[in-house]
Amino acid sequence: MMARTLSSFLLLVACTASAAAQTNDRARAHFRAGQSLTEAGSYAEAYVEFAAGYSLSRRPLFLFNMAECSFELDRLDEARSEYERYLTEDPEGRMVALARARLRDLPVPEPVVEEPAAEVPVVDVEPARVAEAAVTPTDEAGAYIETRPPLRRRWQLWTAVGASAAAVAIAVAVGVAVGGGSNGCGANCSPVDFR
């Protein structure tokens, strides 16, 4: 029983490590593709690659590269937002000084004056039409962007790891409690009479 539980736990850990390695490899591939596209001056395509890499790995350097692409594409509001996110997620990162300098150089956004909203009539919509209108997150090229958090940030993984660890601990405790003898008290055990 204990051996089966331990082997199941080790298999789970191995599968998790393999999935994490595959995710990191995919993120690195997006990073390299984004770098190549940036060197070629294809900033919109590079942005898509960096965004895909960030969605896989959540590494802040992707945010910085996304901001640089937005800056080059003259999408200054997006660039500002991405530089700020980078500084929030990696305040000690190696590109912090450049991100702060870029933010200083960006024009100050003008305050938005909101006009009073016009009354919108309430329309009864069938649920099927609402489902049809749901938007799938895509990049500028129309490719699907994965929005799920990385495996290491999913509660299901940590629940499985915790349950497996608890099962191993219980199996070990049961094995220790059962001990060496059939009566559970080992070789130096003598019955006690409480009359």
C-alpha positions, 0 to 999 in steps of 0.5 A: 500500500505504502509503496503504491502511494509513494510511487503514485506521488513520485509519478505526480511529481514527475508529470508536474515537472515535465509539464512545467519544463514543456511550458518553459520551453514554449515560453522560451520559444516565444521569447526568441521569436519575439527577439528575432521579430524585434530585430527585424522591426516587426514590432506588432508580431514581436508583441504577439510573441512576447504576450504569448510567452508572458501568458505561459510563464508570467515572467515580468521581462515579457512585460518589459518587451511588450512595453518596448514594442508598444512604445515603438508602435506609438501605442503610448498608453499601452506602453505606459501600462506595461512599463508600470506592470513590469515595475510592479511585478519585478521592482528589482529587475534588470530593466527597471532603470530603462523602464523608469526612464521610458515612463519619464519620457512618455507624454503625460496622458490628458485627463479623460472628461467623461460625458454623462452616459445616455440611458441604454434601454434594457433588452432581453437577450436569449442566453444562447445569443449571449454565449455566441457573443462571448469573446475568446482572447486573441492577439492581433494576428487572431491567435488564441492567447492562453489565459489560464495561469501556469501550472504552478499557480493552479490550486488543483496541483497543490491540492493533489500534492497535499493529498499525496503527501498526506497519504504518504504520511498516513501510510508511514504512520500506519507502517510504524504503528503496525511495527514488527510483531503481529501484536503490534508491540515488537519483540520486547513486549510483555502483556500487562495484567491490571487486576 
